Amino acid sequence: MGSKEAMDKGSSTRYLMNAKETIRVEQGVSGAVIDKGSLYQFLPHLHMCLRQALQDVGMTSLHELHMAGIDGNLRLEKRTAAAQAEGRVHTVQHVQGSTYSR
């Protein structure tokens, strides 16, 4: 269990796996992200994403969302895998170049 790197370092022993097992099931991802700058520059984007998410569920604040969850007034839609696939962008043809002059 865990990423390949974590299993190599011994995490597999936590899940009752023998270190000599030939078949390992890796779960998780390991990686590193190089510094992409200040979080301060990301906050306006995060704020807008949160506002749009609240708008999607018909709420105006996190407090209102929290209270609706407690009161039982929060209604969320359960979507099937087929509905999720249909809701995504699909059957888009990529056209290279432009026929319009600038």
Rosetta silent file (secondary structure, phi, psi, omega in degrees, C-alpha in Angstrom):
SEQUENCE: MGSKEAMDKGSSTRYLMNAKETIRVEQGVSGAVIDKGSLYQFLPHLHMCLRQALQDVGMTSLHELHMAGIDGNLRLEKRTAAAQAEGRVHTVQHVQGSTYSR
SCORE:     score description
SCORE:     0.000 S_00000001
   1 L     0.000  146.876 -177.533    0.000    0.000    0.000 S_00000001
   2 L    99.182 -179.525  178.552    1.216    3.479   -0.745 S_00000001
   3 L   -71.902  165.921  179.751    3.369    4.689   -3.580 S_00000001
   4 H   -57.918  -42.569 -178.936    6.217    2.555   -4.910 S_00000001
   5 H   -64.580  -40.385  179.423    8.746    4.756   -3.150 S_00000001
   6 H   -67.069  -38.917  178.986    6.902    4.500    0.174 S_00000001
   7 H   -66.003  -38.013  178.117    6.648    0.730   -0.145 S_00000001
   8 H   -64.563  -28.348 -179.913   10.369    0.492   -0.857 S_00000001
   9 L   -87.240   -0.614  173.931   11.001    2.427    2.363 S_00000001
  10 L   114.054    4.651 -178.673    8.954   -0.043    4.398 S_00000001
  11 H   -67.638  -21.013 -178.439    5.350    1.131    4.399 S_00000001
  12 H   -64.822  -25.134  179.989    4.240   -2.273    3.146 S_00000001
  13 H   -69.134  -24.561  176.831    4.987   -3.775    6.576 S_00000001
  14 H   -66.025  -26.970 -175.068    2.220   -1.635    8.093 S_00000001
  15 H  -104.852   28.238  176.086   -0.299   -3.464    5.924 S_00000001
  16 L    57.795   35.702  176.062    0.874   -6.985    6.850 S_00000001
  17 L  -103.394  137.790  177.225    2.750   -7.470    3.596 S_00000001
  18 L   -74.145  141.106 -179.434    5.959   -9.428    3.557 S_00000001
  19 L   -65.196  -19.079 -177.933    8.921   -7.452    2.240 S_00000001
  20 L   -94.213    5.049  179.640    9.700  -10.373   -0.089 S_00000001
  21 L   -57.201  137.191  179.605    6.304  -10.318   -1.801 S_00000001
  22 L   -88.020  -25.562  178.999    6.678  -10.433   -5.574 S_00000001
  23 L  -108.727  122.077  178.609    3.320   -8.809   -6.303 S_00000001
  24 L  -123.204  136.830  176.800    2.773   -5.366   -4.861 S_00000001
  25 L  -102.093  111.272 -178.490   -0.280   -3.214   -5.317 S_00000001
  26 L   -86.713  134.325  175.649    0.787    0.391   -5.460 S_00000001
  27 L  -133.156  135.685  179.871   -1.683    3.009   -4.352 S_00000001
  28 L   102.612  171.035 -177.006   -1.021    6.691   -4.312 S_00000001
  29 L  -131.503  141.188  173.904    1.260    9.001   -6.166 S_00000001
  30 L  -118.470  148.362  179.476    4.584   10.419   -5.208 S_00000001
  31 L   177.022  172.710  179.432    6.097   13.517   -6.632 S_00000001
  32 L  -133.154  143.774  176.969    7.503   16.913   -5.929 S_00000001
  33 L  -115.362  125.180  177.347    6.379   20.315   -7.061 S_00000001
  34 L   -70.151  147.582 -178.782    8.956   23.004   -7.497 S_00000001
  35 L   -48.235  125.684  179.705    8.056   26.302   -5.854 S_00000001
  36 L  -107.117   14.006  176.550    5.478   28.035   -8.011 S_00000001
  37 L   110.785 -171.669 -175.758    5.539   31.335   -6.194 S_00000001
  38 L   -71.889  142.160  174.176    3.680   33.009   -3.426 S_00000001
  39 H   -65.754  -26.876  179.735    0.373   31.655   -2.186 S_00000001
  40 H   -55.294  -36.906 -179.859   -0.749   35.279   -2.084 S_00000001
  41 H   -74.392  -21.716 -178.510   -1.019   35.266   -5.894 S_00000001
  42 L   -86.928  -23.127 -174.680   -3.152   32.091   -5.820 S_00000001
  43 H   -58.979  -41.627  177.242   -5.684   33.310   -3.233 S_00000001
  44 H   -59.618  -37.860  178.021   -7.841   35.405   -5.614 S_00000001
  45 H   -65.816  -45.219  178.766   -8.231   32.337   -7.858 S_00000001
  46 H   -62.091  -41.008  178.403   -9.105   30.138   -4.875 S_00000001
  47 H   -60.590  -44.713 -179.275  -11.606   32.747   -3.666 S_00000001
  48 H   -67.062  -39.094  177.279  -13.358   32.833   -7.047 S_00000001
  49 H   -61.861  -41.507  178.779  -13.498   29.021   -7.219 S_00000001
  50 H   -65.502  -42.574  177.834  -15.090   28.938   -3.779 S_00000001
  51 H   -61.327  -42.423  179.659  -17.635   31.603   -4.729 S_00000001
  52 H   -67.615  -37.655  178.278  -18.611   29.676   -7.862 S_00000001
  53 H   -65.312  -41.939  177.300  -18.899   26.414   -5.928 S_00000001
  54 H   -64.230  -38.347  178.323  -21.158   28.082   -3.355 S_00000001
  55 H   -63.812  -37.474  179.847  -23.245   29.542   -6.163 S_00000001
  56 H   -60.868  -33.323  179.951  -23.628   26.046   -7.658 S_00000001
  57 L   -99.026    5.365  174.681  -25.259   24.808   -4.455 S_00000001
  58 L    78.353   28.046 -179.906  -27.288   27.989   -3.943 S_00000001
  59 L  -116.447  158.953 -179.575  -25.427   29.331   -0.922 S_00000001
  60 L  -111.543  -11.728 -179.509  -23.820   32.702   -0.308 S_00000001
  61 L  -153.060  164.200  176.482  -21.321   31.870    2.441 S_00000001
  62 H   -65.747  -35.317  178.142  -19.492   29.005    4.106 S_00000001
  63 H   -62.644  -44.868  178.945  -21.532   29.614    7.245 S_00000001
  64 H   -63.098  -39.543  177.206  -24.769   29.256    5.275 S_00000001
  65 H   -63.378  -44.580  179.729  -23.449   26.052    3.678 S_00000001
  66 H   -61.923  -46.625 -178.984  -22.480   24.665    7.087 S_00000001
  67 H   -65.925  -37.725  177.603  -25.849   25.495    8.622 S_00000001
  68 H   -63.892  -35.962  176.562  -27.733   23.986    5.666 S_00000001
  69 H   -66.480  -39.398  179.149  -25.772   20.771    6.180 S_00000001
  70 H   -70.239  -43.948 -177.230  -26.679   20.705    9.865 S_00000001
  71 H   -73.721  -16.182 -176.423  -30.353   21.603    9.297 S_00000001
  72 L    86.720   12.019 -179.828  -30.767   19.057    6.491 S_00000001
  73 L   -91.142   -3.479 -178.781  -31.563   21.764    3.938 S_00000001
  74 L   -83.857  122.588  179.982  -28.501   21.085    1.821 S_00000001
  75 L  -115.480  122.231  177.548  -29.384   19.196   -1.321 S_00000001
  76 L  -117.228  150.339 -177.929  -26.664   17.672   -3.465 S_00000001
  77 L   -97.681  127.920  175.316  -27.112   15.823   -6.720 S_00000001
  78 L   -91.933  123.595 -177.091  -25.746   12.327   -7.092 S_00000001
  79 L  -113.674  138.234  178.006  -24.571   11.814  -10.652 S_00000001
  80 L   -73.796  166.666  177.580  -23.820    8.528  -12.317 S_00000001
  81 H   -61.480  -36.966  179.253  -20.549    7.926  -14.138 S_00000001
  82 H   -65.198  -40.738  179.179  -22.431    8.182  -17.437 S_00000001
  83 H   -66.832  -37.680  177.891  -23.887   11.575  -16.458 S_00000001
  84 H   -65.984  -42.324  179.034  -20.446   12.819  -15.440 S_00000001
  85 H   -64.179  -40.091 -179.554  -18.942   11.681  -18.736 S_00000001
  86 H   -69.744  -29.135 -179.256  -21.750   13.323  -20.681 S_00000001
  87 H   -77.245  -15.570  179.086  -21.330   16.563  -18.726 S_00000001
  88 L   -81.632  166.647  174.611  -17.685   16.901  -19.680 S_00000001
  89 L   -69.279  127.971  179.545  -16.412   18.395  -22.891 S_00000001
  90 L  -148.433  165.809 -178.795  -16.431   15.658  -25.501 S_00000001
  91 L    50.116   42.673  175.981  -16.414   15.144  -29.257 S_00000001
  92 L   -97.572  128.618  179.088  -14.451   18.336  -29.835 S_00000001
  93 L   -95.947  131.878 -179.782  -12.426   18.370  -33.001 S_00000001
  94 L   -88.271  127.818  178.612   -9.116   20.163  -32.873 S_00000001
  95 L  -116.507  120.524  178.917   -8.413   22.388  -35.854 S_00000001
  96 L   -89.450  146.675  179.910   -4.896   23.641  -36.325 S_00000001
  97 L    79.950  168.477 -179.351   -4.277   26.931  -37.945 S_00000001
  98 L  -130.210  140.121  177.360   -6.745   29.642  -38.606 S_00000001
  99 L   -88.560   -4.789 -179.274   -8.611   30.513  -41.768 S_00000001
 100 L   -98.066  137.981  175.885   -9.035   34.066  -40.554 S_00000001
 101 L   -89.574  148.282 -178.769   -6.397   36.688  -41.178 S_00000001
 102 L  -104.532    0.000    0.000   -5.476   39.027  -38.375 S_00000001
